[in-house]
């Protein structure tokens, strides 16, 4: 039989052993030292100068003197000398100097509180200051929650199973949803709001892939007494003192809503608006030609819904007809897609010719409008200075160009897309066309 117990190495009495009380007392002394184990400290590398009987320490790394080679062991002063016990995995001790509980993990002494939490914590629910449930498996009732970095940064990740599912932050009032931001039923980032907790309206969407921002509702600038001192390009603001909107574009501050549309007052319903650019001058006459098309640019200064376009025939020709066309402009200002073409109108008599149609013209947008002729009837035309000049040409000319002119069989429909050719730029005046407000 061994002389020592297998766990605490307590000396065991042997058969026919003399002075059994010595062995018994030594075992009791070790129990006295180990049961409810406390130590003075765990940071010493050298023994204290005047230890008390039974004083214990956890020997720190790289010990010296009488403790040399005993790192991690329990040193105790007994019968005038230092003795050492080798800790076993799972032993616990109270460190009086730290007011801390420590645990021997088989290699070193560690804080027992930290060791009690496994490296991977897996629980079904956690409630902090409140109760969790099957849906809200993590519930926190607190004035605030802090998520800080461990190093340099910190990410909070919200993952969903598929694009049609939701990964979002929901803001509630009395546990009823009022605002939500995230990936709501799609992979585009949206901000949604609600006033009843059940019906949500999308205020903003950022398209995945392109990062295009779509604002679903009007944007209101609350206003400020004066503009910013050093605005950046692309910055918008409302000057409440002046009652105007401003934008910084190309290094210049520009008024967005300056009163530039007064010459184009919106006429009452049933009355006509001219397609000039606001310059004066009496109309002249432009004689048509068979299968000829003339168009010119027009930018309305007001929004207007139109139910008819009109021309004035000054020279009638038997059997002659005309049709009016409207093209939208491309980004470079050139005529692009056909918006409408009216039905033919007879030019066999002189006077005003009203051609029914339906189109909304938007303020500030460029349109190309014009007339198609079947014969040589004459129509009123705007004065040369009353319509925009058309740029271009392979050489500098001293006569402003006003129209684009091409030949197109009158019986055929107008081309669905104009297809700009610089050779079609023409110096002739533009046919006078009126728009009748619906």
RAHUMO-V641529 format. One record per residue. RES is the residue in three letters. PHI is phi in whole degrees, -180 to 180 (none if undefined). Layout:
# RAHUMO-V641529
res = <RES | RES>
phi = <PHI | PHI>
This chain:
# RAHUMO-V641529
res = <UNK | UNK | UNK | UNK | UNK | UNK | UNK | UNK | UNK | UNK | UNK | UNK | UNK | UNK | UNK | UNK | UNK | UNK | UNK | UNK | UNK | UNK | UNK | UNK | UNK | UNK | UNK | UNK | UNK | UNK | UNK | UNK | UNK | UNK | UNK | UNK | UNK | UNK | UNK | UNK | UNK | UNK | UNK | UNK | UNK | UNK | UNK | UNK | UNK | UNK | UNK | UNK | UNK | UNK | UNK | UNK | UNK | UNK | UNK | UNK | UNK | UNK | UNK | UNK | UNK | UNK | UNK | UNK | UNK | UNK | UNK | UNK | UNK | UNK | UNK | UNK | UNK | UNK | UNK | UNK | UNK | UNK | UNK | UNK | UNK | UNK | UNK | UNK | UNK | UNK | UNK | UNK | UNK | UNK | UNK | UNK | UNK | UNK | UNK | UNK | UNK | UNK | UNK | UNK | UNK | UNK | UNK | UNK | UNK | UNK | UNK | UNK | UNK | UNK | UNK | UNK | UNK | UNK | UNK | UNK | UNK | UNK | UNK | UNK | UNK | UNK | UNK | UNK | UNK | UNK | UNK | UNK | UNK | UNK | UNK | UNK | UNK | UNK | UNK | UNK | UNK | UNK | UNK | UNK | UNK | UNK | UNK | UNK | UNK | UNK | UNK | UNK | UNK | UNK | UNK | UNK | UNK | UNK | UNK | UNK | UNK | UNK | UNK | UNK | UNK | UNK | UNK | UNK | UNK | UNK | UNK | UNK | UNK | UNK | UNK | UNK | UNK | UNK | UNK | UNK | UNK | UNK | UNK | UNK | UNK | UNK | UNK | UNK | UNK | UNK | UNK | UNK | UNK | UNK | UNK | UNK | UNK | UNK | UNK | UNK | UNK | UNK | UNK | UNK | UNK | UNK | UNK | UNK | UNK | UNK | UNK | UNK | UNK | UNK | UNK | UNK | UNK | UNK | UNK | UNK | UNK | UNK | UNK | UNK | UNK | UNK | UNK | UNK | UNK | UNK | UNK | UNK | UNK | UNK | UNK | UNK | UNK | UNK | UNK | UNK | UNK | UNK | UNK | UNK | UNK | UNK | UNK | UNK | UNK | UNK | UNK | UNK | UNK | UNK | UNK | UNK | UNK | UNK | UNK | UNK | UNK | UNK | UNK | UNK | UNK | UNK | UNK | UNK | UNK | UNK | UNK | UNK | UNK | UNK | UNK | UNK | UNK | UNK | UNK | UNK | UNK | UNK | UNK | UNK | UNK | UNK | UNK | UNK | UNK | UNK | UNK | UNK | UNK | UNK | UNK | UNK | UNK | UNK | UNK | UNK | UNK | UNK | UNK | UNK | UNK | UNK | UNK | UNK | UNK | UNK | UNK | UNK | UNK | UNK | UNK | UNK | UNK | UNK | UNK | UNK | UNK | UNK | UNK | UNK | UNK | UNK | UNK | UNK | UNK | UNK | UNK | UNK | UNK | UNK | UNK | UNK | UNK | UNK | UNK | UNK | UNK | UNK | UNK | UNK | UNK | UNK | UNK | UNK | UNK | UNK | UNK | UNK | UNK | UNK | UNK | UNK | UNK | UNK | UNK | UNK | UNK | UNK | UNK | UNK | UNK | UNK | UNK | UNK | UNK | UNK | UNK | UNK | UNK | UNK | UNK | UNK | UNK | UNK | UNK | UNK | UNK | UNK | UNK | UNK | UNK | UNK | UNK | UNK | UNK | UNK | UNK | UNK | UNK | UNK | UNK | UNK | UNK | UNK | UNK | UNK | UNK | UNK | UNK | UNK | UNK | UNK | UNK | UNK | UNK | UNK | UNK | UNK | UNK | UNK | UNK | UNK | UNK | UNK | UNK | UNK | UNK | UNK | UNK | UNK | UNK | UNK | UNK | UNK | UNK | UNK | UNK | UNK | UNK | UNK | UNK | UNK | UNK | UNK>
phi = <none | -65 | -82 | -125 | -73 | -71 | -101 | -98 | 56 | -78 | -66 | -108 | -75 | -104 | -61 | 61 | -75 | -83 | 50 | -60 | -65 | -67 | -64 | -63 | -67 | -63 | -64 | -63 | -64 | -64 | -62 | -63 | -79 | -96 | -72 | 54 | -63 | -130 | -130 | -71 | -163 | -139 | -116 | -76 | -112 | -135 | -66 | -68 | -72 | -133 | -72 | -92 | -59 | 85 | -68 | -128 | -145 | -93 | -74 | -77 | -67 | 55 | -73 | -130 | 63 | -65 | -96 | -54 | 80 | -112 | -57 | 84 | -86 | -94 | -95 | -136 | -95 | -146 | 56 | 78 | -151 | -84 | -124 | -135 | -119 | -89 | -70 | -109 | -55 | 101 | -65 | -121 | -148 | -99 | -93 | -68 | -65 | -99 | 53 | -131 | -99 | -122 | -134 | -90 | -92 | 105 | -128 | -157 | -86 | -128 | -61 | -65 | -65 | -70 | -69 | -72 | -96 | -64 | -62 | -120 | -96 | -127 | -132 | -74 | -147 | -138 | -121 | -111 | 75 | -161 | -99 | -94 | -147 | -66 | -91 | -94 | -71 | -117 | -125 | -131 | -111 | -162 | -69 | -160 | -130 | -114 | -118 | -108 | -79 | -119 | 127 | -124 | -143 | -155 | -122 | -107 | -109 | -122 | -111 | -125 | -79 | -153 | -61 | -80 | -92 | -123 | -133 | -151 | -105 | -111 | -102 | -116 | -125 | 54 | 65 | -121 | -62 | -127 | -152 | -144 | -137 | 145 | -98 | -104 | 72 | -162 | -101 | -88 | -81 | -129 | -120 | -121 | -133 | -149 | -110 | -135 | 86 | -122 | -103 | -111 | -112 | -82 | -95 | -151 | -136 | -109 | -73 | -65 | 94 | -106 | 63 | -71 | -99 | -114 | -98 | -83 | -128 | -59 | -101 | -108 | -89 | -67 | 102 | -144 | -66 | -151 | -71 | -64 | -72 | -136 | -68 | -97 | -57 | 91 | -87 | -117 | -158 | -112 | -86 | -70 | -68 | -91 | 71 | -134 | -95 | -129 | -143 | -100 | -134 | 59 | 80 | -123 | -89 | -123 | -81 | -83 | -110 | -64 | -80 | -100 | -109 | -61 | -64 | -119 | -58 | -66 | -75 | -63 | -58 | 91 | -103 | -106 | -121 | -81 | -103 | -85 | -102 | 101 | -82 | -84 | 116 | -72 | -69 | -118 | -125 | -123 | -82 | -79 | -149 | -57 | 67 | -95 | -120 | -126 | -130 | -149 | -80 | -143 | -122 | -70 | -95 | -139 | -74 | -149 | -93 | -115 | -113 | -164 | -119 | -136 | -135 | -119 | -85 | -100 | -130 | -82 | -137 | -57 | 80 | -73 | -140 | -141 | -134 | -108 | -130 | -135 | -114 | -85 | -102 | -78 | -62 | -88 | 90 | -74 | -63 | -128 | -80 | -73 | -91 | -164 | -139 | -77 | -72 | -63 | -128 | -71 | -114 | -78 | -133 | -85 | 112 | -71 | -120 | -103 | -114 | -62 | -168 | -149 | -162 | -103 | -99 | -101 | -56 | 82 | -95 | -88 | -124 | -112 | -120 | -175 | -129 | -114 | -112 | -101 | -154 | -102 | -65 | -101 | -124 | -59 | -133 | -70 | -58 | -56 | -84 | -91 | -127 | -64 | -83 | -101 | -79 | 120 | 103 | -86 | -144 | -75 | -120 | -98 | -113 | -64 | -96 | -123 | -135 | -108 | -126 | -147 | -103 | -146 | -52 | -60 | -70 | -85 | -69 | -62 | -64 | -68 | -135 | -64 | 74 | -63 | -130 | -65 | -68 | -87 | -65 | -135 | -90 | -68 | -63 | -93 | -60 | -73 | -126 | -108 | -113 | -97 | -70 | -67>
